[in-house]
Amino acid sequence: MIRWLCIFLLGLSALAWAGPEDILKDYLPQGKITRFEGPITIWLGGKGRLEGQYYVETVVNELQSILPHVSFSLVSSPGRAGIRVHLTDSQQEWEDTIRKTGVDQAAWQEHGPLVRGLTWVEAGPEGKIARAEVVLHLDFQTSGGQKLWVVRHEFMHALGIMGHPQTLDTVLNSRQMQYDKNSLFSDSDIFVLQTMYGKDLKAGSSWQQSP
């Protein structure tokens, strides 16, 4: 299995892209599609679940609108989930939850005191995602808009975008000041997601095969 850690980082530079191919190169520089195949099931757990559930469900509904042909559903058992979302409400729970995921602790090393969202993705060599573990500490954010931004950011990773594009037009741009992190999925985000999960592509194929 191939394993990636996608970390909520703080450093990107601004670039302006001329067209769709440049955007895809920025988001998916390796050219290969890494994605879920079939329905995407999501489990929510943790002490911060009651508040965090609203933000996660809001983002899942947005993704369903962006990808209407993909099935998104919430499940009650973590064993049935492709994406497991762990909602924490304290620094201690954040650290304890990361330890309990069973993921290599070196891979989960926190980078910087402002990191409050981490996503770890496990996929096979063919690019099919087996599972994603998302740990969120939304109490750190100061507004509902910022909390939604964090959830959008981490779900982009969980759906198969492993890095951080350099374009500023994305919820994956962590270089924004904290008070500016209120943006919706951008046109570029939507375009890339719809390309990745297009009916004519599959895990392991190249976005260059997209019509």
N, C-alpha and C positions, 0 to 999 in steps of 0.2 A: 504494500500500500504506500501511496505517496501522501505525506502529511504537510500541511501548511499552517502557519500561525499568521493571522491577520491582526495587526495591532492598531489600536486607535492612537495614531502618532500625531506629532505636532509640527511637521515640517514639509512644506511643498512650495514650489515656485510657480509663478504664473506664466501660462502660455496661452496663446490664442490659436485655435485650430481652424484650418481652412475648410475642411469638409468631413464627411462621414468616415472615410478611411483613416484620416488622421485621428479622429476621436476613438475609433476602435483600436488603433495602434497604441494610443495612450492608456486606455483601460485594460486592454488585453495584448500586451506587447509580445507574448509568446505565440500569439496567433491561434492557440488551441482553445476550444470551448470546454470549460469545466462547469458542470451543472448537474442538477437533479434530473432524473428521468422518471416520469410518472408523477402521481400526486405528491404534494409537499405537505407533510404533517408537522405540526408544531406543538410542543409541550411547554407550559409555563409553570415554574415552580420557584420557591424561595420565600423568605419572610417579606420581601418587598412586593409580593405578587399582587396584592389588592390594588395598590396605586399603579404599579407598573403594567398591570394587565390592560388598562385603558390605552396606554401608549403603544403597546405591542399590537393590540387588536386594531388600533387605528392604522398603523403602518401596514399590517397584513391586508386590511381592506383596500388600502391604496395600491398595494402590489397586485391584488386581485383585479383591480380596475386596469392596471397597466398590462397585465398578462391574463386576459379573460379566459384563454384556452387552457390555462394551468390551474389545477385544483389545489387550493390552499385550505387547510382545515386544522382546527385545534383538537388535540387528543388529550385524554386524562392520564395516560401512562407514558413515562419517559421512554420505556422500551419500545413503544410504537412510533416514536417521533423521529423524523429526519433532522429536525432542528430543535435542539433543547435549549430553552432560554431560562437562565438562572437569574432571578431578580433579587438583588441584595439591598439591605438598608443600612449597612454600617461597614466601616473599613475591615473590621474583624470578620464579618460574614463574607465580604468580598474575598478575603484571603483564604478563608476556610472553604468556600465554594470552589475556588480554583484548585485547591488541593484534592477535593473530593471528585473532581471530574474524571480522574484517572489518566489525564493527559500528562505527558512528560513535563515535570516542573520547570525544567530549563526553558522549555518552549513558552511557558506562561510568565516568564519574568517580566515584571512591570517596568515599563520605560517611562519614567517621569512621574511626578506626584499628581498630575492632572489627568492621568489615564483612568477612565472609568467605564470603558467598554472594550472587551476583548472577544475575538472570535477565532476559533480553531476549527479547521475544515479537514476532514479525512476523505480522500478520493482515491480511486484506483488509477492505474496507469492509463486507462482508456479515457479518463476525465470524468467518470461518473461519481458524483458525490455520494458517499455512504452515510455520512452524518456531519452535523455541525454543532459545536458547543458554543453558546453565546453567554457571557457573563456580563451583567449590567449593574451599575451602581448609580441609579438615576437621582438619588437624593443629593448628589453632588451638584447637579444642574440647578440653576436658579429660576427657570421658567419652564412652562409646559412646552413652549416652542423648542427650547434647547433639548429637552428630554426626547421629543419626537425626532429631532435631528440625530441624536445619538443612536436611537433605534433604527432609523433609516440607514445610517452609516454602517452599522453592524450587520443589518440584513443584506446590504449589498455584498458584503464579504461572504456571508453565509450562503448566498446564492451563486457564488463562484468567481467574484472579482477579488483576486488575491492581493493586489497592490493598492497604491494610492495614486490615482492619475494626477498629472501636473496641472491640468486645466482647472481654473477656479470655478468653473460652472459645474459643480458636482457636490453632493452631500459627502463625498469622500475626501473633500479638501479640509484637512484638519488644521490648516494654517490660519484659518479665520480666527478673529478674536472671539472670546467666549460669548460676548453679547451679540455677535453676528450669526451665531449658529442657530438660526431659526428657519433655514430655507427648506423648501419642499424638494422632492425629487426634481432635478432639472431636466430640460429637454434632452441633454446629452445622456443623463442617467437612464431616462426612459428609452431612448434610442438603443443604447447598449443592451439593456435588459431584454428588450423586444427582439434584438438581433440574436442574443445568446439563446433565448428560449423560443426562437422561431421554429415553426413546424417543419421547415426544410432542413434544419440542422439537428445534430445530436451531440452528446458528450463525446469528446475526442476529435470532433471535426474542426475545421478551420473556419473562422468568421469570413475568410476570403471566399468561401464557397457560397456565402449568402448572396441571393439575387440582388 
